[in-house]
Amino acid sequence: MTSTETTLSSSTTDPGDRRRWFALAIVMTAAFMDLVDVTIVNIAIPSIQRDAGASFSQIQWITAGYALAFAAGLITGGRLGDIHGRRRLFLIGIGGFTIASALCGFAANPEMLVASRILQGAMAAMMVPQVLSIVHATFPAHERGKVFGLFGAIVGLGAVSGPLLGALLTEWNLFGLEWRPIFLINLPVGIGALLLGRRYIAESKAPRALRLDLVGVALVTLGLLMLLYPLTRGRELGWPLWGYASMAGALVVFAALVAYEKRKAVRDGSPLVELSLFRVKSFAAGIAVQTVFGVGLGVFFLVWTLYMQVGLGWSALRAGLTGVPFSIAVSTAAGLSVQKLVPRFGRGVLQAGALVMTAGVLLYIGESARYGLALASWQMALPLVVMGAGMGLIVAPLTDAILSEVPREHSGSASGLINTVQQMGNALGLGLVSVVFFGEIGDRLTPAQVGPAFVHAFEHALGWVAAVLVAIFLLMFALPRRPAQHVEGGQAEPAPKGVEEPVLAS
């Protein structure tokens, strides 16, 4: 331990210290800001295209550039937090994210907007992995269930609030700025989080010296780009042969990464990807579930937006408001699942969530088939509430289950992997949309054919989502019956032997 690193006797890990709840509010706000920013842009794309004169390819990159930079940098961001301090990287990330948001809002042309979005994604990759790491290092095990319940509620709220907020800001056309407020709204939030974070978030890092694995960074970045770039651009480019070759080559790169990281761990103990984490059953199983769940969500949210706005011809505002019951259901169920249900029923809560969400999807298919183009917003409420409740039962306990047995010194690496596989799953889901949704729609449709074709394609895609959820239910049998912190009497299990507590910098 260096002279600048001390273990605080009275820190935010002290149950009597209320600062940790201020710290939680700050990092959750940042997480919410990122989640909203991922979805808020989609709803404003017509306004951006009209006002900025962006081409179709540039519009693609406004969304894809963020996703690619975000996914490629997540693991590196998590490891940098372990090495240099999670608070420090969180503050750098949120500061950079705020600056990038300003650049997006004041972009003079589409090229500047694309570049600013890529920067925004890279800064989010520095910020987001620190959220779970700070929670993991700040809160004792017996409190993390409640905290992850709140995190799940934020995830659910962010998932649907983005389109609604984007619709409102675009339709209001504040100060004649058209789409720009969807980015500028991040400025006061980011500045506030930056100032308060400096005061209330305690520093934490890995207890032993680590070094950044530059070869690992290069291999991870290359592999993810080779996989995600073709998935993101494939449909627009007509699924060229080089895209399939790139995705196959990504598997070779990932195999080389695993071999290199094994040697790196033996040589100096500072690998970028801590492969020993996959020997923790709860982590390995949870990562698999998270990946497949990301696929299902990637398919659903995109086809749902297209179905309402193109197929049914609804405005962006009406589509956003229709999602409110879903958001409320996710947030409510997420809080209940971790605080009340998981301590009593364990893994069964997550499996029940998968089945409930499947039931909601099937209800939605039935409603769509029954009413077709005449389906009203209120008639969607029941399937959306059922789906939202099922999702809420999954999202919060899943994060808890994945991290429950992870040693604290590897929480940054673990958090980066969780977010990375979720992004990979989403990207794969978005790639599958071209098959399960657009594959059902003809190339040349008359205006009268568009609505029925989109309704049919929506129902077909939801059938695939239901199949993915059934697969998730089966995968969940590999999760532990109860996460480590949910033991009898409400007391946490002791940390495994040899696992050190995090070093908190004063």
Secondary structure, DSSP 4 states (H G I P E B T S, - for coil): --TTB---SSSTTSTT-THHHHHHHHHHHHHHHHHHHHHHHHHHHHHHHHHH---HHHHHHHHHHHHHHHHHHHHHHHHHHHHH-HHHHHHHHHHHHHHHHHHHHT-SSHHHHHHHHHHHHHHHHHHHHHHHHHHHHHS-HHHHHHHHHHHHHHHHHHHHHHHHHHHHHHHHTGGG-TTTHHHHTHHHHHHHHHHHHHHHPPEEE-SS-----HHHHHHHHHHHHHHHHHHHHTTTTT--HHHHHHHHHHHHHHHHHHHHHHHHHHHHS--SS-GGGGGSHHHHHHHHHHHHHHHHHHHHHHHHHHIIIIIS---HHHHHHHTHHHHHHHHHHHHHIIIIIHHHHTHHHHHHHHHHHHHHHHHHHHHHHHHGGG--HHHHHHHHHHHHHHHHHHHHHHHHHHHTTS-GGGHHHHHHHHHHHHHHHHHHHHHHHHHHTGGGS-SS--HHHHHHHHHHHHHHHHHHHHHHHHHHHHHGGGS-SS-TT--GGGPPPPPPTTPPPPEEE-
